[in-house]
Every structure is written in C-alpha cells, then in structure tokens.
Amino acid sequence: MLYRSTRGKCNDYTFEEAVMTGLASDGGLFIPETIPTLPENVLQDWKNLSFTDLSFEILSRFIDPTEIPAEDLRKIIKASYSTFSNDEVTPLVQINKDMDLWILELFHGPTFAFKDVALQFLGNLFEFFLKRRNANRKSSSDPVHKLTIVGATSGDTGSAAIYGLRGKENVSVFILHPDNRVSPIQKAQMTTVLDDNIHNVAIKGTFDNCQDTVKELFGIEEFRTKYSLGAINSINWARILAQIVYYFHAYFALVKSGKSDPKVVFFTPTGNFGDILAGYYACRLGLPVQKLVVSTNDNDILDRFFKTGRYEKGAAGVVETPSPAMDILVSSNFERLLWYLAYECETDPSDSRSQVEQAGAQVSKWMEDLKTRSSIAVNPKSLEKAKSIFASGTTNQEQTYSAIKSHYDIIPDESKTKYLIDPHTAVGVHLAYTLHDEISSLINSEKFTSVCLSTAHPAKFVEAVTSSLASVSPKFDHNEILPPQFVGILDREQRCTVLPNSTQAGTFCSHCSITILFDLAEL
Ligand SMILES: *Cc1c(COP(=O)(O)O)cnc(C)c1O
C-alpha cells in the first residue's frame, strides 16, 4: 500500500514516509492510494476478535508487510494497548435502553482522552522506525537517526503525545501550550512527566500563537532538517488509521450483545475531523453504518457545511465553549474528505488529465480559495454524496450542560443508567436525542442504535462538569470521580519553561527562544 497527497503533486510514498513526515511536500495530507477490499465474511469472521487482533487485521491492510513485518506490527499494536486500563480497550456501555443509546468509552488510556488510542500507537511506530534506521547505518560513525517532535496543544493532544513518547530512545519532545490557558489538571498531566526527553513550554499567549510558532519552525527548511522535526498533530495518517478500529469494535460489541444485524448511527464529537474521518474509512471498508453524525459545538463550520455545501470560516473567529478540544475555526482533516468528494463528484471525463490528477488540482484550488476568500463551495452532487454517509448538528453551552445533568441527576430504572459524561461527549449525546426523529426518516427506520463516542473522562473537565451539576442534591463532589492517577497530581513536581510570545506583531524570532531550548536539551 502506498500513499498520495490530497493536493495531487506527490504520490507513491511509503507508509513510513507518510508517518515520519506527517505532511506531504506540496502541503497536502496523505491518503492511501486505494481503499483495501476486505474479505467477504469479515462481519462473521472478525466478530469475536480482541481489540488488538482486530487492530492487526485492519492496520495490516494499510501497511505493506515489506515495510512492517506481521510479527512486528502485532508487537507494536500489543504494546500500544497494554497501557489501557480496560480489557476491552474501548468498551461499549448502554445508558438508555428505551432509546437504545450507548456510550463508546474511548478514555481508558494513560491520559484519559481518546487521543491515546492513536498516540500510543504512533509513539511505538516512531520508535520502531528509528530503531530500524539506526540498525541499518552502514558504519557506527554515521550520525544516529533522531527525531524532534514539536507540537502545540490546547490541552489533550499534548499529554497524549507526551505519554506516547516519554522515555523513547532518540526522540525529543517539545510541547507548547498557552500559559495559564489550559486547565490545571491538563497542565499537570503534561508537566509532571519528568523523563529527560520531555520538554514542556508555556508560551505567554494563546493556542494560536503556539500553533504559529510550531508552523514557523516547520517552515524553516534548514532548521527542519537539522533537527529532524516530526509532527504528532491530528493530520498524521497513523492517527486516523488507528482510530478506524474502534468503529468496528463497537459494531461487534453490539452483535455480541445480541443484535444480529445492528443498524448503527455514530455520534462523534468533532473538532479537527480526525475521529469521525476514521469512521468514514470504516464505512468505506464495508462496515455497515447508517449515519455518522458530525457533532459540533458553537464552532460549527462543519455542521454548516453539511447543511449548505459551503465550507466557510465563521466571522466571529474561534468561540470559547465548555468543550475546548473542539474549539476550531477550520478542521484540518476535512481536506481528506474533500479529496474523496472531488474524486467522485467533481471530475470531468472529457478532461485529458486523470481523475486522480483532477481531484488533486481541485483540492489545491479549494485550499487556496479557503485561504484567500475564507470560503469554498462544493457542487450539489458532492454535497449529496457527503450526506449519504454524514449527518450533522450543533450543541450549544446550555445544551451541553443539560445533557451532562440529565444523565447524572436521575433515579436509575430499568431503562436508564446513572452516568456522568464529559462536556465533549455531551455534544454528541445531546444530538442523539434531538436528531433522533430526523435520522429515523433519513434512514427509513424507526428503530436504530445510537452510539455516542466518549472522547474524554469527565474528571479532565471538572469545571464544566461541576457547573452542569451546580443544582443537584446531594451536592456533587468531583473527588468521587477522580481516577487514582489524578489524586494529588496538582502537588507533584512539575517541569516547564515559560517563554514570551514572540510571534506577536509579525516579528519573526520566536524560533530563537525555542532554539535556545533545543541547545539546552543538547540536541
Ligand atoms: C481532540 C478531541 C476531540 C476532537 O476530535 P477531532 O479528531 O479533532 O475531531 C473531541 N473531544 C476530545 C476530548 C478531544 O480531545
């Protein structure tokens, strides 16, 4: 299996190249050159597989065995999910029987957010590739292959990347977060990791300033090669790939619960479109899914797209919400879906260029227009195609809070379980109720199973949860839900360097202070 760029200028990348470089040299995102065809009986044959065996079956179809031999891939997968605290890795829990509503718990990894599913795997992949490159050096005097990971985080990505890469040989990690703008728990999750290869940097600015600094660093070619910069952000193909597995796993969990042919609708809390894009690939691989519901907070660019076919930045900029991991202006992974829409619905058979070339050119044009005009529109055929798989909706702050309260502040009965969801999960859960009838008519079926992806443990977002439950009696005490790993975390030793925000006012020197850090780390 080889990979190509969504912008059409480069193709035939190996999986290793796609993973290690993150972004294609024409600025596009890597996609597989073909979607593998699964054997006919997978729905029967795979239904009793463990999470790791299922992961192997799916991932091995996207990674050529000449690149990672089967036994090595099995080992990498096994190591990646041995850090999860639940035997099922991503268990499925029913919280409302009448509604046939289930929660897919994706937060049993080391940092209690769904990003662990991908970043535990990505960390082990980096380690595997580096080890092999170093073992293949012609002479021991050749320079050692190293990787310097630089990433910006608004909270969850940072800790998940740090836990995926701590202690890994020849990998140094620099994670930039906005000073005093991540929750105290999120900060402590990152800064209490004291491994030598982990460097936390608090920038006196916003998340966007952090991201701009990272982009600047990657933009300096000389600098990028000197330090072998690598990226862990959500556009890395390996992250999407690892996430495909839990859509299959959830489907099989329903089958095992007694549903022989479940009609499943997934509600996925969405920011950068990485999580739900994995669901799209699951559908393309043949998983029978009725709808994937793009669930957004007030940063609703995607919901507006699926209603109008126009992908348009909001005039107000990024809005702050109780679900900060989804506070985005544009969704970086959406470019991958756009490529498939362009390929299938926007090409011209009389054009002398191949369909692939036309699709790449179309995506390049869209991305350019998005930059210059803040808005693009797909043709009606593309929109129709997108809507054959996706539905969408938006949940505001008040609805987020009330979704949290309405599942916690209840007397459990035969149908309902008392359950505490986090504010990101709440965005999807709210829509599972409000869009139920609309989806029924879209899929021509009164009965279906709603699976809401739970992207974080509620203890990570104590403030939002406590606000939602302000009026419950007896009074909600967040200590009840604190996982043992979080107890006392705020008092533990922390290590972090605070740097000025030098991306301000167009000056171009932020990389200087970062370079000093690199020097200190003796890279
Ligand atoms: C990252 C994140 C999301 C958004 O996922 P995308 O792949 O960016 O759409 C949702 N919830 C939580 C808790 C997250 O950390």
The ligand as a Gaussian input file, in Angstrom:
#p B3LYP/6-31G(d) Opt

LIG

0 1
 C       -9.349000      16.112000      20.167000
 C      -10.649000      15.940000      20.863000
 C      -11.874000      15.995000      20.178000
 C      -11.972000      16.315000      18.694000
 O      -11.512000      15.283000      17.880000
 P      -11.139000      15.565000      16.338000
 O      -10.480000      14.344000      15.864000
 O      -10.206000      16.754000      16.368000
 O      -12.399000      15.874000      15.624000
 C      -13.050000      15.782000      20.888000
 N      -13.027000      15.544000      22.216000
 C      -11.880000      15.488000      22.915000
 C      -11.937000      15.251000      24.375000
 C      -10.652000      15.667000      22.269000
 O       -9.513000      15.616000      22.975000

